[in-house]
Amino acid sequence: MTSEKTGGPEGRGSGGEGDRRGGAAWSEIVSAEPDFAAQVQERFGAFTHHVLGTLRKDGSPRLTGLEADFRFGELWLGMMPGSRKALDLRRDPRFSLHANPGPGTDMAGGDVRVSGRAVEVTDPETVARYAAAVQPPEPFHLFRAELAEVVRTSIDDPYMVLETWRPGRGLRAVRRKSDDSPAEVM
């Protein structure tokens, strides 16, 4: 069976829709909250390199640079073969990805991060489709993100706005001032 979103067979490790284990494809977020998804994707698109958090064998965090790619309804993470981050994700697929905040302190477009599980894609058709579209240096590891949380923090003076999307819960927004006034849930 072939998934329309990725062009590969369904199931874990294939790039398809099977076995999401509570995580969501990027296309699910786009369908549920198109404006929010566009803001997040635009923020990631503002810069090429972002910061990936993985877990080392001893459980301590590892931060490394990464290029993230939104394509075919998915968030893809591509890596050099044998890289530490790829080996971390093979051992423990949990990750966080923080969009490059850019220069200065204005946080144009907000502060954006996603987290979830990275599933390595080994299906030759899916890998070939991705490689044809992106033309990365080969060989490479390719992971598909199963998103458990997408967060955008922005300023809407005088408020700091924290928007959080989670599968099954949808989008929740909280506005706070920098004083002792209570937060407003929107």
C-alpha positions as CSV (number, residue, x, y, z in Angstrom):
1,M,0.0,0.0,0.0
2,T,1.3,3.5,-0.8
3,S,0.8,6.6,1.2
4,E,-0.3,9.6,-0.8
5,K,1.6,12.0,1.4
6,T,5.0,10.4,1.1
7,G,4.8,8.1,-1.8
8,G,6.2,5.2,0.2
9,P,4.6,2.1,1.7
10,E,2.9,2.6,5.1
11,G,4.4,1.6,8.4
12,R,7.2,2.4,10.8
13,G,10.5,3.3,9.1
14,S,8.9,3.7,5.7
15,G,7.9,7.3,5.7
16,G,4.2,6.4,5.5
17,E,1.3,7.1,7.9
18,G,1.3,3.8,9.9
19,D,2.3,3.5,13.6
20,R,2.4,7.2,14.5
21,R,2.4,6.3,18.2
22,G,0.7,9.5,19.3
23,G,2.7,11.8,17.0
24,A,1.3,13.8,14.1
25,A,2.5,14.4,10.6
26,W,3.1,18.0,9.7
27,S,0.1,17.8,7.3
28,E,-2.2,17.1,10.3
29,I,-1.1,20.4,11.9
30,V,-1.6,22.2,8.6
31,S,-5.1,20.8,8.3
32,A,-6.1,21.5,11.9
33,E,-4.5,25.0,12.3
34,P,-3.4,26.4,9.0
35,D,-2.5,29.9,10.2
36,F,-0.5,28.6,13.1
37,A,1.3,26.0,10.9
38,A,2.1,28.7,8.4
39,Q,3.7,30.9,11.1
40,V,5.8,28.0,12.4
41,Q,6.9,26.9,8.9
42,E,7.7,30.5,7.9
43,R,9.9,30.8,11.1
44,F,11.8,27.7,10.2
45,G,12.2,29.0,6.7
46,A,13.7,32.2,7.8
47,F,17.1,30.5,8.3
48,T,18.7,27.3,7.0
49,H,20.3,26.0,10.2
50,H,18.5,25.1,13.4
51,V,19.3,23.4,16.7
52,L,18.4,19.7,17.2
53,G,18.3,18.2,20.7
54,T,18.8,14.4,21.0
55,L,19.7,12.1,23.8
56,R,23.2,10.5,24.2
57,K,23.6,6.9,25.2
58,D,24.0,8.0,28.9
59,G,20.8,10.1,28.7
60,S,22.4,13.5,28.7
61,P,21.3,16.0,26.0
62,R,23.2,16.6,22.8
63,L,22.7,19.8,20.8
64,T,23.7,19.9,17.1
65,G,23.0,21.9,14.0
66,L,20.5,20.6,11.5
67,E,18.7,21.7,8.3
68,A,15.0,20.8,8.6
69,D,12.7,20.4,5.5
70,F,8.9,20.7,5.2
71,R,7.9,18.6,2.2
72,F,5.3,16.1,1.1
73,G,3.2,16.9,4.2
74,E,6.0,15.9,6.6
75,L,8.8,17.5,8.5
76,W,12.0,15.8,7.5
77,L,15.4,15.6,9.2
78,G,18.3,14.7,7.0
79,M,21.8,13.8,8.4
80,M,25.2,12.6,7.3
81,P,25.7,8.9,7.5
82,G,27.0,7.8,10.9
83,S,26.6,11.2,12.5
84,R,26.2,11.3,16.3
85,K,22.7,12.8,16.0
86,A,21.6,10.0,13.6
87,L,23.0,7.4,16.0
88,D,21.3,9.1,18.9
89,L,17.9,9.0,17.1
90,R,18.3,5.4,16.1
91,R,18.8,4.5,19.7
92,D,16.2,6.8,21.2
93,P,13.9,8.6,18.7
94,R,12.9,11.5,21.0
95,F,14.0,14.9,19.8
96,S,13.4,18.6,20.0
97,L,14.1,21.1,17.2
98,H,14.5,24.8,17.9
99,A,14.2,27.2,15.0
100,N,17.2,29.5,14.6
101,P,16.3,32.6,16.5
102,G,18.3,34.9,14.2
103,P,20.2,38.0,15.0
104,G,19.2,40.6,17.6
105,T,16.5,40.4,20.2
106,D,13.4,41.3,18.3
107,M,12.4,37.6,17.7
108,A,10.7,38.5,14.4
109,G,8.2,35.7,13.7
110,G,8.4,34.4,17.3
111,D,10.4,31.7,18.9
112,V,9.4,28.3,17.5
113,R,10.2,24.7,18.6
114,V,8.9,21.3,17.9
115,S,9.4,17.9,19.6
116,G,8.4,14.3,19.2
117,R,9.9,11.2,17.7
118,A,12.1,10.9,14.6
119,V,11.4,7.7,12.6
120,E,14.2,6.7,10.2
121,V,12.9,6.3,6.7
122,T,14.5,3.4,4.8
123,D,11.9,2.7,2.1
124,P,14.0,3.1,-1.2
125,E,11.1,4.8,-3.1
126,T,10.5,7.4,-0.3
127,V,14.3,8.1,0.1
128,A,14.6,8.4,-3.7
129,R,11.7,10.8,-3.9
130,Y,13.1,13.0,-1.2
131,A,16.6,12.9,-2.7
132,A,15.2,13.9,-6.2
133,A,13.5,16.9,-4.7
134,V,16.2,18.1,-2.3
135,Q,19.4,16.8,-3.8
136,P,21.3,16.3,-0.5
137,P,24.8,15.0,-0.4
138,E,24.6,11.2,-0.6
139,P,24.5,8.9,1.2
140,F,22.4,10.3,4.1
141,H,20.1,9.3,6.9
142,L,16.5,10.5,6.5
143,F,14.1,10.8,9.4
144,R,10.4,11.7,9.4
145,A,9.2,13.7,12.4
146,E,6.2,12.4,14.4
147,L,5.3,15.6,16.2
148,A,4.1,15.5,19.9
149,E,4.3,19.3,20.4
150,V,4.6,22.4,18.4
151,V,5.2,25.7,20.3
152,R,5.4,29.3,19.2
153,T,6.2,32.1,21.6
154,S,5.7,35.7,20.4
155,I,5.2,39.2,21.6
156,D,1.9,41.0,21.2
157,D,2.7,44.1,23.3
158,P,2.1,44.2,26.2
159,Y,1.7,40.4,26.1
160,M,3.9,37.4,25.6
161,V,1.8,34.9,23.8
162,L,2.5,31.1,24.1
163,E,0.8,29.0,21.5
164,T,1.0,25.2,22.0
165,W,-0.4,22.5,19.6
166,R,-0.5,18.8,20.7
167,P,-2.2,15.9,18.9
168,G,-5.7,15.3,20.3
169,R,-5.7,18.6,22.1
170,G,-5.4,21.1,19.4
171,L,-4.1,24.6,19.7
172,R,-4.0,26.4,23.1
173,A,-2.9,30.0,23.6
174,V,-1.9,31.8,26.8
175,R,-1.2,35.5,27.0
176,R,0.8,36.9,29.9
177,K,2.1,40.3,30.9
178,S,5.4,40.9,32.7
179,D,3.6,41.8,35.9
180,D,1.7,39.7,38.5
181,S,-1.6,39.8,36.6
182,P,-3.0,36.3,35.8
183,A,-2.4,34.7,32.5
184,E,-5.2,34.7,30.0
185,V,-6.1,31.4,28.2
186,M,-7.4,32.1,24.7
